[in-house]
Amino acid sequence: MFARITGLAAIIAAVALAGCTTTQEANEALQSRWVGQPSDAFFSQFGPPATAFPLNDGGQVYTWRGGDTDRRIPAQYRMMTEQEKKNQASSPSTIINIAMGGMSTGPSTYVPPGQVLVSPERTERLGCEAQIGVNASGIITSIRTTRDTDGAGFSFSRCAEVFGVTS
């Protein structure tokens, strides 16, 4: 029975990961879709560039940023070890480098009894940045992501989400 459950869990994990797009896949899709296209079409669809750097040949290198969003990462806890329980019982007011269960560690963080706070709640900033090379005629000659966080959903790439790249 255990082997059947383990096998099923492995299949579910493989299917979930198969739907995830990586930064490399997003880069490949961007290059195949946008190299040779007018930069105006890209910027019309995704918004204006953040910066532009003129090249000697009349072209430009643009930096585009987008898809910024915040993701809340909940606090992570673990069960106390037997030694931590003994230490807390013998000296409940002493906390060394960890928040012990049943105690408040700040204005809004309560650690459930019998647990240890491993990582407090935090907010993670997600986003995408691309560098776009354009010739003097305004045609995209190169495009690549220069910053790509995890996606807001199940994707490994925020750029893939922003640019609609699916695997």
Backbone torsions as a table, in degrees:
resi	resn	phi	psi	omega
1	MET	NA	-43.3	180.0
2	PHE	-61.3	-41.1	179.8
3	ALA	-63.3	-38.2	179.6
4	ARG	-65.7	-43.0	179.2
5	ILE	-66.4	-43.0	178.6
6	THR	-62.0	-43.9	178.4
7	GLY	-62.4	-41.5	179.0
8	LEU	-64.6	-42.1	178.2
9	ALA	-62.2	-39.5	179.0
10	ALA	-65.2	-40.2	178.8
11	ILE	-65.6	-44.0	179.5
12	ILE	-62.2	-43.0	179.0
13	ALA	-63.2	-41.6	-179.6
14	ALA	-64.4	-41.6	179.1
15	VAL	-65.7	-41.6	179.4
16	ALA	-63.6	-43.6	-179.9
17	LEU	-69.9	-29.1	179.9
18	ALA	-63.7	-27.8	179.7
19	GLY	-84.7	-4.4	-177.8
20	CYS	-87.9	139.2	-179.7
21	THR	-107.8	137.0	-179.3
22	THR	-95.3	169.9	176.6
23	THR	-60.3	-41.2	-179.9
24	GLN	-61.4	-44.0	178.6
25	GLU	-64.4	-38.2	177.6
26	ALA	-64.6	-42.5	177.7
27	ASN	-59.6	-48.0	-179.4
28	GLU	-60.8	-42.3	179.3
29	ALA	-66.7	-40.7	177.8
30	LEU	-61.6	-45.7	-178.9
31	GLN	-63.1	-45.2	-177.9
32	SER	-68.4	-31.0	-178.1
33	ARG	-82.9	-37.9	-168.0
34	TRP	-109.0	-25.2	178.4
35	VAL	-63.7	128.2	-177.4
36	GLY	95.9	-7.2	179.5
37	GLN	-96.7	156.9	176.9
38	PRO	-65.7	137.0	178.7
39	SER	-63.0	-30.3	178.0
40	ASP	-59.2	-36.1	179.1
41	ALA	-65.5	-42.8	178.2
42	PHE	-61.8	-51.4	-175.9
43	PHE	-68.8	-28.4	175.2
44	SER	-66.8	-36.8	-177.9
45	GLN	-80.7	-38.6	-171.8
46	PHE	-113.3	-3.8	179.2
47	GLY	105.2	163.9	-175.3
48	PRO	-70.2	159.5	178.0
49	PRO	-71.9	155.9	176.8
50	ALA	-79.4	-38.2	179.9
51	THR	-144.2	161.3	175.4
52	ALA	-137.9	138.5	178.6
53	PHE	-124.3	116.5	-178.9
54	PRO	-73.1	141.6	177.6
55	LEU	-103.2	156.8	-178.4
56	ASN	-61.9	-28.9	-177.9
57	ASP	-84.3	7.2	178.9
58	GLY	95.8	-9.1	178.1
59	GLY	-81.1	-175.6	-179.7
60	GLN	-139.4	154.0	167.0
61	VAL	-117.8	116.7	-179.5
62	TYR	-101.5	147.1	169.3
63	THR	-112.2	122.1	179.7
64	TRP	-112.3	138.4	177.0
65	ARG	-130.4	141.8	177.6
66	GLY	-172.3	-179.2	178.2
67	GLY	72.7	18.1	-177.7
68	ASP	-67.0	131.1	176.5
69	THR	-156.8	162.2	178.1
70	ASP	-107.9	144.5	175.7
71	ARG	-125.1	130.6	178.0
72	ARG	-85.6	126.5	176.5
73	ILE	-105.8	115.4	-177.5
74	PRO	-67.9	159.9	176.8
75	ALA	-61.2	147.6	178.5
76	GLN	-112.3	135.4	-179.6
77	TYR	-125.4	162.1	169.5
78	ARG	-139.9	160.2	178.2
79	MET	-71.5	146.0	178.0
80	MET	-68.7	146.1	173.3
81	THR	-77.5	165.2	178.2
82	GLU	-59.8	-39.5	179.4
83	GLN	-64.1	-41.8	178.4
84	GLU	-63.9	-38.4	177.3
85	LYS	-63.5	-42.8	178.3
86	LYS	-63.7	-43.5	179.4
87	ASN	-61.9	-41.0	-179.3
88	GLN	-68.6	-39.7	-179.8
89	ALA	-65.6	-37.2	-177.6
90	SER	-82.3	-24.4	-178.1
91	SER	-149.6	71.7	-172.8
92	PRO	-64.4	-18.1	-178.8
93	SER	-91.3	-4.6	-178.9
94	THR	-99.5	122.2	178.1
95	ILE	-126.3	121.4	-178.1
96	ILE	-114.7	108.5	173.8
97	ASN	62.3	-3.1	176.8
98	ILE	-140.4	152.1	174.8
99	ALA	-89.6	125.8	-177.9
100	MET	-95.1	156.2	-176.8
101	GLY	-53.8	145.3	177.2
102	GLY	80.5	7.9	-176.4
103	MET	-122.4	147.4	175.5
104	SER	-85.9	132.3	179.7
105	THR	-104.6	3.4	-179.2
106	GLY	176.2	-173.0	-175.6
107	PRO	-61.5	-30.6	-175.7
108	SER	-131.0	12.0	-177.8
109	THR	-110.9	115.1	175.8
110	TYR	-115.0	127.4	179.7
111	VAL	-96.1	122.6	-179.6
112	PRO	-59.6	148.0	179.5
113	PRO	-56.9	140.2	177.7
114	GLY	80.7	7.2	-179.1
115	GLN	-125.8	164.3	178.6
116	VAL	-122.5	133.8	176.0
117	LEU	-74.5	117.5	179.9
118	VAL	-91.1	-42.7	-177.6
119	SER	-147.3	125.0	-179.6
120	PRO	-71.3	162.6	175.6
121	GLU	-58.2	143.3	179.1
122	ARG	-149.8	166.8	175.8
123	THR	-114.5	132.9	-179.2
124	GLU	-112.5	132.3	179.8
125	ARG	-89.6	123.7	179.6
126	LEU	-106.6	148.7	178.4
127	GLY	-177.1	176.8	-176.8
128	CYS	-137.7	142.6	174.7
129	GLU	-138.2	136.7	179.5
130	ALA	-131.3	146.2	174.7
131	GLN	-107.6	126.2	-172.9
132	ILE	-122.4	116.2	176.4
133	GLY	-91.1	133.6	-175.7
134	VAL	-131.7	138.0	177.8
135	ASN	-81.0	179.8	-176.7
136	ALA	-61.9	-21.9	178.6
137	SER	-87.8	-1.0	179.3
138	GLY	85.0	15.5	179.1
139	ILE	-93.8	133.9	-179.9
140	ILE	-68.5	123.5	178.9
141	THR	-104.6	-21.8	176.8
142	SER	-156.4	150.2	176.1
143	ILE	-152.8	133.4	178.1
144	ARG	-154.6	149.1	176.8
145	THR	-78.7	138.0	179.0
146	THR	-113.4	-13.6	174.5
147	ARG	-149.2	127.2	-178.7
148	ASP	-150.0	110.8	178.4
149	THR	-87.3	177.5	170.4
150	ASP	-59.0	157.9	178.1
151	GLY	-77.3	166.7	178.0
152	ALA	-76.0	-24.8	178.5
153	GLY	-102.2	-128.7	-178.0
154	PHE	-95.0	5.2	-176.9
155	SER	-80.2	149.5	172.9
156	PHE	-84.8	-0.4	-173.1
157	SER	-138.5	116.8	174.4
158	ARG	-67.5	-35.3	178.4
159	CYS	-61.9	-39.9	178.2
160	ALA	-60.6	-40.3	177.6
161	GLU	-65.4	-46.4	-177.3
162	VAL	-63.3	-42.3	-176.8
163	PHE	-90.4	2.9	176.7
164	GLY	70.6	31.2	179.9
165	VAL	-87.0	128.1	175.5
166	THR	-123.6	152.1	-179.4
167	SER	-89.0	NA	NA
